[in-house]
Amino acid sequence: MFKKVLFCAILMLAFSCSKDDCTKTQTLYGGYGPYGPLPDKTIEVPCDFSDPVPIGEL
């Protein structure tokens, strides 16, 4: 989970220098941790960031 958030943060920093200010919001689903459910998080990503693929379609 932490790796996904870190990866998205790095991508956001990499694309923040572009001239295009278009962003969209994506939800990172928390899932379950050792002490119960984890909260969902929303992040802003560039418009050209690929949409997540459902697990069944990989």
PDB file of N, CA, C and O in Angstrom:
ATOM      1  N   MET A   1       0.825  -1.184   0.000  1.00  0.00           N
ATOM      2  CA  MET A   1       0.000   0.000   0.000  1.00  0.00           C
ATOM      3  C   MET A   1       0.873   1.252   0.000  1.00  0.00           C
ATOM      4  O   MET A   1       0.660   2.175  -0.786  1.00  0.00           O
ATOM      5  N   PHE A   2       1.862   1.265   0.901  1.00  0.00           N
ATOM      6  CA  PHE A   2       2.742   2.434   0.989  1.00  0.00           C
ATOM      7  C   PHE A   2       3.518   2.617  -0.307  1.00  0.00           C
ATOM      8  O   PHE A   2       3.762   3.747  -0.730  1.00  0.00           O
ATOM      9  N   LYS A   3       3.910   1.509  -0.945  1.00  0.00           N
ATOM     10  CA  LYS A   3       4.667   1.601  -2.195  1.00  0.00           C
ATOM     11  C   LYS A   3       3.818   2.237  -3.290  1.00  0.00           C
ATOM     12  O   LYS A   3       4.329   3.004  -4.106  1.00  0.00           O
ATOM     13  N   LYS A   4       2.514   1.922  -3.312  1.00  0.00           N
ATOM     14  CA  LYS A   4       1.631   2.499  -4.320  1.00  0.00           C
ATOM     15  C   LYS A   4       1.508   4.006  -4.126  1.00  0.00           C
ATOM     16  O   LYS A   4       1.558   4.773  -5.087  1.00  0.00           O
ATOM     17  N   VAL A   5       1.347   4.420  -2.871  1.00  0.00           N
ATOM     18  CA  VAL A   5       1.210   5.846  -2.588  1.00  0.00           C
ATOM     19  C   VAL A   5       2.504   6.573  -2.924  1.00  0.00           C
ATOM     20  O   VAL A   5       2.479   7.660  -3.502  1.00  0.00           O
ATOM     21  N   LEU A   6       3.635   5.974  -2.563  1.00  0.00           N
ATOM     22  CA  LEU A   6       4.930   6.578  -2.868  1.00  0.00           C
ATOM     23  C   LEU A   6       5.137   6.673  -4.378  1.00  0.00           C
ATOM     24  O   LEU A   6       5.612   7.696  -4.873  1.00  0.00           O
ATOM     25  N   PHE A   7       4.786   5.619  -5.111  1.00  0.00           N
ATOM     26  CA  PHE A   7       4.916   5.618  -6.563  1.00  0.00           C
ATOM     27  C   PHE A   7       4.070   6.728  -7.184  1.00  0.00           C
ATOM     28  O   PHE A   7       4.529   7.441  -8.076  1.00  0.00           O
ATOM     29  N   CYS A   8       2.827   6.870  -6.704  1.00  0.00           N
ATOM     30  CA  CYS A   8       1.959   7.922  -7.241  1.00  0.00           C
ATOM     31  C   CYS A   8       2.493   9.306  -6.901  1.00  0.00           C
ATOM     32  O   CYS A   8       2.399  10.224  -7.715  1.00  0.00           O
ATOM     33  N   ALA A   9       3.050   9.463  -5.707  1.00  0.00           N
ATOM     34  CA  ALA A   9       3.610  10.757  -5.328  1.00  0.00           C
ATOM     35  C   ALA A   9       4.798  11.118  -6.214  1.00  0.00           C
ATOM     36  O   ALA A   9       4.947  12.273  -6.613  1.00  0.00           O
ATOM     37  N   ILE A  10       5.637  10.144  -6.519  1.00  0.00           N
ATOM     38  CA  ILE A  10       6.784  10.382  -7.396  1.00  0.00           C
ATOM     39  C   ILE A  10       6.311  10.762  -8.796  1.00  0.00           C
ATOM     40  O   ILE A  10       6.863  11.669  -9.419  1.00  0.00           O
ATOM     41  N   LEU A  11       5.293  10.066  -9.283  1.00  0.00           N
ATOM     42  CA  LEU A  11       4.758  10.403 -10.606  1.00  0.00           C
ATOM     43  C   LEU A  11       4.157  11.799 -10.618  1.00  0.00           C
ATOM     44  O   LEU A  11       4.314  12.536 -11.592  1.00  0.00           O
ATOM     45  N   MET A  12       3.476  12.164  -9.552  1.00  0.00           N
ATOM     46  CA  MET A  12       2.904  13.502  -9.495  1.00  0.00           C
ATOM     47  C   MET A  12       4.002  14.554  -9.524  1.00  0.00           C
ATOM     48  O   MET A  12       3.851  15.577 -10.192  1.00  0.00           O
ATOM     49  N   LEU A  13       5.097  14.329  -8.821  1.00  0.00           N
ATOM     50  CA  LEU A  13       6.201  15.274  -8.843  1.00  0.00           C
ATOM     51  C   LEU A  13       6.846  15.349 -10.222  1.00  0.00           C
ATOM     52  O   LEU A  13       7.245  16.424 -10.671  1.00  0.00           O
ATOM     53  N   ALA A  14       6.946  14.209 -10.887  1.00  0.00           N
ATOM     54  CA  ALA A  14       7.571  14.169 -12.209  1.00  0.00           C
ATOM     55  C   ALA A  14       6.740  14.941 -13.233  1.00  0.00           C
ATOM     56  O   ALA A  14       7.293  15.607 -14.109  1.00  0.00           O
ATOM     57  N   PHE A  15       5.423  14.852 -13.124  1.00  0.00           N
ATOM     58  CA  PHE A  15       4.557  15.507 -14.094  1.00  0.00           C
ATOM     59  C   PHE A  15       4.142  16.910 -13.675  1.00  0.00           C
ATOM     60  O   PHE A  15       3.485  17.605 -14.450  1.00  0.00           O
ATOM     61  N   SER A  16       4.505  17.346 -12.474  1.00  0.00           N
ATOM     62  CA  SER A  16       4.078  18.659 -12.013  1.00  0.00           C
ATOM     63  C   SER A  16       4.780  19.791 -12.752  1.00  0.00           C
ATOM     64  O   SER A  16       4.311  20.928 -12.714  1.00  0.00           O
ATOM     65  N   CYS A  17       5.884  19.509 -13.417  1.00  0.00           N
ATOM     66  CA  CYS A  17       6.625  20.546 -14.122  1.00  0.00           C
ATOM     67  C   CYS A  17       6.112  20.789 -15.534  1.00  0.00           C
ATOM     68  O   CYS A  17       6.607  21.688 -16.214  1.00  0.00           O
ATOM     69  N   SER A  18       5.152  20.027 -15.987  1.00  0.00           N
ATOM     70  CA  SER A  18       4.654  20.195 -17.343  1.00  0.00           C
ATOM     71  C   SER A  18       3.822  21.471 -17.456  1.00  0.00           C
ATOM     72  O   SER A  18       3.345  21.994 -16.450  1.00  0.00           O
ATOM     73  N   LYS A  19       3.651  21.963 -18.662  1.00  0.00           N
ATOM     74  CA  LYS A  19       2.894  23.190 -18.898  1.00  0.00           C
ATOM     75  C   LYS A  19       1.396  22.944 -18.838  1.00  0.00           C
ATOM     76  O   LYS A  19       0.629  23.876 -18.597  1.00  0.00           O
ATOM     77  N   ASP A  20       0.967  21.709 -19.052  1.00  0.00           N
ATOM     78  CA  ASP A  20      -0.443  21.367 -19.017  1.00  0.00           C
ATOM     79  C   ASP A  20      -0.870  21.176 -17.563  1.00  0.00           C
ATOM     80  O   ASP A  20      -0.326  20.325 -16.861  1.00  0.00           O
ATOM     81  N   ASP A  21      -1.840  21.966 -17.115  1.00  0.00           N
ATOM     82  CA  ASP A  21      -2.282  21.911 -15.731  1.00  0.00           C
ATOM     83  C   ASP A  21      -3.486  21.002 -15.520  1.00  0.00           C
ATOM     84  O   ASP A  21      -4.120  21.067 -14.466  1.00  0.00           O
ATOM     85  N   CYS A  22      -3.813  20.172 -16.476  1.00  0.00           N
ATOM     86  CA  CYS A  22      -4.968  19.292 -16.372  1.00  0.00           C
ATOM     87  C   CYS A  22      -4.675  18.163 -15.378  1.00  0.00           C
ATOM     88  O   CYS A  22      -3.679  17.453 -15.515  1.00  0.00           O
ATOM     89  N   THR A  23      -5.543  18.003 -14.382  1.00  0.00           N
ATOM     90  CA  THR A  23      -5.404  16.912 -13.420  1.00  0.00           C
ATOM     91  C   THR A  23      -6.745  16.234 -13.223  1.00  0.00           C
ATOM     92  O   THR A  23      -7.792  16.811 -13.513  1.00  0.00           O
ATOM     93  N   LYS A  24      -6.708  15.021 -12.734  1.00  0.00           N
ATOM     94  CA  LYS A  24      -7.920  14.290 -12.370  1.00  0.00           C
ATOM     95  C   LYS A  24      -7.675  13.614 -11.029  1.00  0.00           C
ATOM     96  O   LYS A  24      -6.530  13.464 -10.602  1.00  0.00           O
ATOM     97  N   THR A  25      -8.735  13.216 -10.379  1.00  0.00           N
ATOM     98  CA  THR A  25      -8.641  12.604  -9.058  1.00  0.00           C
ATOM     99  C   THR A  25      -8.822  11.102  -9.185  1.00  0.00           C
ATOM    100  O   THR A  25      -9.745  10.638  -9.854  1.00  0.00           O
ATOM    101  N   GLN A  26      -7.944  10.340  -8.543  1.00  0.00           N
ATOM    102  CA  GLN A  26      -8.072   8.889  -8.493  1.00  0.00           C
ATOM    103  C   GLN A  26      -8.142   8.452  -7.044  1.00  0.00           C
ATOM    104  O   GLN A  26      -7.535   9.072  -6.170  1.00  0.00           O
ATOM    105  N   THR A  27      -8.882   7.387  -6.789  1.00  0.00           N
ATOM    106  CA  THR A  27      -9.029   6.860  -5.442  1.00  0.00           C
ATOM    107  C   THR A  27      -8.157   5.621  -5.288  1.00  0.00           C
ATOM    108  O   THR A  27      -8.223   4.695  -6.097  1.00  0.00           O
ATOM    109  N   LEU A  28      -7.348   5.617  -4.248  1.00  0.00           N
ATOM    110  CA  LEU A  28      -6.559   4.445  -3.892  1.00  0.00           C
ATOM    111  C   LEU A  28      -7.316   3.739  -2.776  1.00  0.00           C
ATOM    112  O   LEU A  28      -7.451   4.267  -1.672  1.00  0.00           O
ATOM    113  N   TYR A  29      -7.806   2.542  -3.072  1.00  0.00           N
ATOM    114  CA  TYR A  29      -8.598   1.816  -2.086  1.00  0.00           C
ATOM    115  C   TYR A  29      -7.683   1.241  -1.020  1.00  0.00           C
ATOM    116  O   TYR A  29      -6.658   0.635  -1.332  1.00  0.00           O
ATOM    117  N   GLY A  30      -8.053   1.433   0.235  1.00  0.00           N
ATOM    118  CA  GLY A  30      -7.223   1.060   1.368  1.00  0.00           C
ATOM    119  C   GLY A  30      -7.043  -0.430   1.536  1.00  0.00           C
ATOM    120  O   GLY A  30      -5.945  -0.884   1.857  1.00  0.00           O
ATOM    121  N   GLY A  31      -8.083  -1.194   1.329  1.00  0.00           N
ATOM    122  CA  GLY A  31      -7.980  -2.627   1.543  1.00  0.00           C
ATOM    123  C   GLY A  31      -8.008  -2.946   3.026  1.00  0.00           C
ATOM    124  O   GLY A  31      -8.630  -2.231   3.812  1.00  0.00           O
ATOM    125  N   TYR A  32      -7.327  -4.031   3.409  1.00  0.00           N
ATOM    126  CA  TYR A  32      -7.319  -4.461   4.801  1.00  0.00           C
ATOM    127  C   TYR A  32      -5.892  -4.577   5.293  1.00  0.00           C
ATOM    128  O   TYR A  32      -5.022  -5.098   4.594  1.00  0.00           O
ATOM    129  N   GLY A  33      -5.661  -4.098   6.479  1.00  0.00           N
ATOM    130  CA  GLY A  33      -4.360  -4.199   7.117  1.00  0.00           C
ATOM    131  C   GLY A  33      -4.435  -5.186   8.267  1.00  0.00           C
ATOM    132  O   GLY A  33      -5.464  -5.833   8.461  1.00  0.00           O
ATOM    133  N   PRO A  34      -3.371  -5.310   9.023  1.00  0.00           N
ATOM    134  CA  PRO A  34      -3.352  -6.276  10.127  1.00  0.00           C
ATOM    135  C   PRO A  34      -4.331  -5.918  11.251  1.00  0.00           C
ATOM    136  O   PRO A  34      -4.694  -6.789  12.041  1.00  0.00           O
ATOM    137  N   TYR A  35      -4.763  -4.658  11.338  1.00  0.00           N
ATOM    138  CA  TYR A  35      -5.655  -4.237  12.412  1.00  0.00           C
ATOM    139  C   TYR A  35      -7.025  -3.843  11.912  1.00  0.00           C
ATOM    140  O   TYR A  35      -7.781  -3.204  12.644  1.00  0.00           O
ATOM    141  N   GLY A  36      -7.371  -4.204  10.686  1.00  0.00           N
ATOM    142  CA  GLY A  36      -8.685  -3.889  10.155  1.00  0.00           C
ATOM    143  C   GLY A  36      -8.585  -3.133   8.847  1.00  0.00           C
ATOM    144  O   GLY A  36      -7.510  -3.030   8.257  1.00  0.00           O
ATOM    145  N   PRO A  37      -9.723  -2.598   8.395  1.00  0.00           N
ATOM    146  CA  PRO A  37      -9.733  -1.904   7.099  1.00  0.00           C
ATOM    147  C   PRO A  37      -8.922  -0.613   7.137  1.00  0.00           C
ATOM    148  O   PRO A  37      -8.886   0.093   8.145  1.00  0.00           O
ATOM    149  N   LEU A  38      -8.275  -0.327   6.017  1.00  0.00           N
ATOM    150  CA  LEU A  38      -7.498   0.898   5.870  1.00  0.00           C
ATOM    151  C   LEU A  38      -8.341   1.927   5.118  1.00  0.00           C
ATOM    152  O   LEU A  38      -9.144   1.546   4.266  1.00  0.00           O
ATOM    153  N   PRO A  39      -8.180   3.210   5.408  1.00  0.00           N
ATOM    154  CA  PRO A  39      -8.995   4.223   4.729  1.00  0.00           C
ATOM    155  C   PRO A  39      -8.604   4.393   3.265  1.00  0.00           C
ATOM    156  O   PRO A  39      -7.449   4.200   2.886  1.00  0.00           O
ATOM    157  N   ASP A  40      -9.588   4.756   2.457  1.00  0.00           N
ATOM    158  CA  ASP A  40      -9.324   5.072   1.052  1.00  0.00           C
ATOM    159  C   ASP A  40      -8.637   6.430   0.983  1.00  0.00           C
ATOM    160  O   ASP A  40      -8.856   7.288   1.839  1.00  0.00           O
ATOM    161  N   LYS A  41      -7.804   6.622  -0.038  1.00  0.00           N
ATOM    162  CA  LYS A  41      -7.128   7.903  -0.230  1.00  0.00           C
ATOM    163  C   LYS A  41      -7.385   8.372  -1.648  1.00  0.00           C
ATOM    164  O   LYS A  41      -7.462   7.565  -2.574  1.00  0.00           O
ATOM    165  N   THR A  42      -7.517   9.673  -1.814  1.00  0.00           N
ATOM    166  CA  THR A  42      -7.671  10.243  -3.148  1.00  0.00           C
ATOM    167  C   THR A  42      -6.435  11.071  -3.451  1.00  0.00           C
ATOM    168  O   THR A  42      -5.909  11.774  -2.589  1.00  0.00           O
ATOM    169  N   ILE A  43      -5.982  10.973  -4.701  1.00  0.00           N
ATOM    170  CA  ILE A  43      -4.814  11.721  -5.144  1.00  0.00           C
ATOM    171  C   ILE A  43      -5.149  12.395  -6.469  1.00  0.00           C
ATOM    172  O   ILE A  43      -6.030  11.947  -7.203  1.00  0.00           O
ATOM    173  N   GLU A  44      -4.447  13.453  -6.759  1.00  0.00           N
ATOM    174  CA  GLU A  44      -4.584  14.123  -8.049  1.00  0.00           C
ATOM    175  C   GLU A  44      -3.450  13.661  -8.946  1.00  0.00           C
ATOM    176  O   GLU A  44      -2.286  13.664  -8.546  1.00  0.00           O
ATOM    177  N   VAL A  45      -3.799  13.263 -10.163  1.00  0.00           N
ATOM    178  CA  VAL A  45      -2.815  12.800 -11.138  1.00  0.00           C
ATOM    179  C   VAL A  45      -3.021  13.569 -12.434  1.00  0.00           C
ATOM    180  O   VAL A  45      -4.102  14.118 -12.650  1.00  0.00           O
ATOM    181  N   PRO A  46      -2.018  13.625 -13.302  1.00  0.00           N
ATOM    182  CA  PRO A  46      -2.187  14.291 -14.599  1.00  0.00           C
ATOM    183  C   PRO A  46      -3.269  13.597 -15.424  1.00  0.00           C
ATOM    184  O   PRO A  46      -3.539  12.411 -15.234  1.00  0.00           O
ATOM    185  N   CYS A  47      -3.875  14.329 -16.322  1.00  0.00           N
ATOM    186  CA  CYS A  47      -4.951  13.775 -17.150  1.00  0.00           C
ATOM    187  C   CYS A  47      -4.476  12.610 -18.021  1.00  0.00           C
ATOM    188  O   CYS A  47      -5.267  11.722 -18.339  1.00  0.00           O
ATOM    189  N   ASP A  48      -3.207  12.598 -18.407  1.00  0.00           N
ATOM    190  CA  ASP A  48      -2.722  11.512 -19.251  1.00  0.00           C
ATOM    191  C   ASP A  48      -2.256  10.297 -18.445  1.00  0.00           C
ATOM    192  O   ASP A  48      -1.723   9.349 -19.022  1.00  0.00           O
ATOM    193  N   PHE A  49      -2.446  10.309 -17.134  1.00  0.00           N
ATOM    194  CA  PHE A  49      -2.110   9.163 -16.278  1.00  0.00           C
ATOM    195  C   PHE A  49      -3.099   8.047 -16.571  1.00  0.00           C
ATOM    196  O   PHE A  49      -4.303   8.296 -16.644  1.00  0.00           O
ATOM    197  N   SER A  50      -2.618   6.824 -16.738  1.00  0.00           N
ATOM    198  CA  SER A  50      -3.499   5.719 -17.119  1.00  0.00           C
ATOM    199  C   SER A  50      -4.448   5.364 -15.983  1.00  0.00           C
ATOM    200  O   SER A  50      -4.090   5.449 -14.808  1.00  0.00           O
ATOM    201  N   ASP A  51      -5.664   4.964 -16.350  1.00  0.00           N
ATOM    202  CA  ASP A  51      -6.657   4.549 -15.366  1.00  0.00           C
ATOM    203  C   ASP A  51      -6.283   3.170 -14.831  1.00  0.00           C
ATOM    204  O   ASP A  51      -5.690   2.369 -15.553  1.00  0.00           O
ATOM    205  N   PRO A  52      -6.624   2.885 -13.578  1.00  0.00           N
ATOM    206  CA  PRO A  52      -6.309   1.565 -13.022  1.00  0.00           C
ATOM    207  C   PRO A  52      -7.067   0.462 -13.744  1.00  0.00           C
ATOM    208  O   PRO A  52      -8.201   0.655 -14.181  1.00  0.00           O
ATOM    209  N   VAL A  53      -6.434  -0.684 -13.862  1.00  0.00           N
ATOM    210  CA  VAL A  53      -7.050  -1.846 -14.513  1.00  0.00           C
ATOM    211  C   VAL A  53      -7.548  -2.774 -13.426  1.00  0.00           C
ATOM    212  O   VAL A  53      -6.788  -3.121 -12.522  1.00  0.00           O
ATOM    213  N   PRO A  54      -8.831  -3.193 -13.490  1.00  0.00           N
ATOM    214  CA  PRO A  54      -9.329  -4.134 -12.493  1.00  0.00           C
ATOM    215  C   PRO A  54      -8.499  -5.426 -12.505  1.00  0.00           C
ATOM    216  O   PRO A  54      -7.979  -5.834 -13.544  1.00  0.00           O
ATOM    217  N   ILE A  55      -8.390  -6.049 -11.345  1.00  0.00           N
ATOM    218  CA  ILE A  55      -7.522  -7.221 -11.195  1.00  0.00           C
ATOM    219  C   ILE A  55      -7.913  -8.345 -12.155  1.00  0.00           C
ATOM    220  O   ILE A  55      -7.033  -9.035 -12.669  1.00  0.00           O
ATOM    221  N   GLY A  56      -9.191  -8.546 -12.409  1.00  0.00           N
ATOM    222  CA  GLY A  56      -9.641  -9.622 -13.285  1.00  0.00           C
ATOM    223  C   GLY A  56      -9.244  -9.421 -14.746  1.00  0.00           C
ATOM    224  O   GLY A  56      -9.286 -10.372 -15.526  1.00  0.00           O
ATOM    225  N   GLU A  57      -8.863  -8.216 -15.129  1.00  0.00           N
ATOM    226  CA  GLU A  57      -8.548  -7.925 -16.527  1.00  0.00           C
ATOM    227  C   GLU A  57      -7.053  -7.897 -16.818  1.00  0.00           C
ATOM    228  O   GLU A  57      -6.650  -7.568 -17.934  1.00  0.00           O
ATOM    229  N   LEU A  58      -6.232  -8.232 -15.843  1.00  0.00           N
ATOM    230  CA  LEU A  58      -4.781  -8.200 -16.064  1.00  0.00           C
ATOM    231  C   LEU A  58      -4.313  -9.343 -16.919  1.00  0.00           C
ATOM    232  O   LEU A  58      -3.120  -9.457 -17.197  1.00  0.00           O
TER     233      LEU A  58
END
